[in-house]
């Protein structure tokens, strides 16, 4: 048994909700990278840089988080259904993200209040931070290669 106050699980205990664990890891990394990108953008481009970087951070967190949350919601379906949900979620998020980015780049009112360069660069570095956090969290998951709940009869 793990010591009181310790977050470690006993050896052999599987991660209960892998998608949520990956979401937490990715979110922490994205926020750390996003805050730093926001600070750099604010120094470089002032208030417009601040708004651009924050908008980039928000877009990445919302769209990337939606995908992992969709996987979490589909955790009780078949592996084939989960793959379909993951692919549809990814395709839909990329299409919507690209569409919103195209609208942002062509919006005169947004360009007047937001530094679009800061938005693009911060979105790019936050995506990289998100992916690094997701990979880091994935590497620490405990996913059994066999079903621990089933008894084996010889």
Residue pairs with C-beta under 8 A, 6 or more apart in sequence:
1 10
2 8
2 9
2 10
9 142
12 142
12 148
13 142
14 142
14 143
14 144
14 148
15 21
15 141
15 142
15 143
17 72
17 75
18 138
18 141
18 143
19 68
19 69
19 71
19 72
19 75
20 68
20 72
21 137
21 140
21 141
22 68
22 134
22 137
22 138
22 141
23 65
23 68
23 69
23 72
24 137
25 133
25 134
25 136
25 137
25 138
25 140
26 64
26 65
26 68
26 130
26 131
26 133
26 134
26 137
27 61
27 65
27 130
27 133
28 133
29 129
29 130
29 132
29 133
29 134
29 136
30 57
30 60
30 61
30 64
30 126
30 129
30 130
30 133
31 57
31 61
32 129
33 125
33 126
33 128
33 129
33 130
34 53
34 54
34 56
34 57
34 60
34 61
34 122
34 126
34 129
37 53
37 56
37 57
37 121
37 122
37 125
37 126
38 50
38 53
38 54
38 57
38 122
40 53
41 49
41 50
41 52
41 53
41 115
41 118
41 121
41 122
42 49
42 50
42 53
43 49
44 118
45 52
45 115
45 117
45 118
46 115
48 113
48 114
48 115
48 118
49 115
49 118
50 118
51 113
51 114
51 115
52 114
52 115
52 116
52 117
52 118
52 119
52 122
53 118
53 119
53 122
55 104
55 114
55 119
56 118
56 119
56 120
56 121
56 122
56 123
56 124
56 126
57 122
57 123
57 126
59 97
59 100
59 101
59 123
60 123
60 126
60 127
60 130
61 126
61 130
63 93
63 96
63 97
64 93
64 127
64 130
66 89
66 93
67 86
67 89
67 90
67 93
68 134
70 85
70 86
70 89
71 82
71 85
71 86
71 89
74 81
74 82
74 85
74 86
75 82
77 85
101 120
101 123
104 110
104 114
104 116
104 119
105 116
110 116
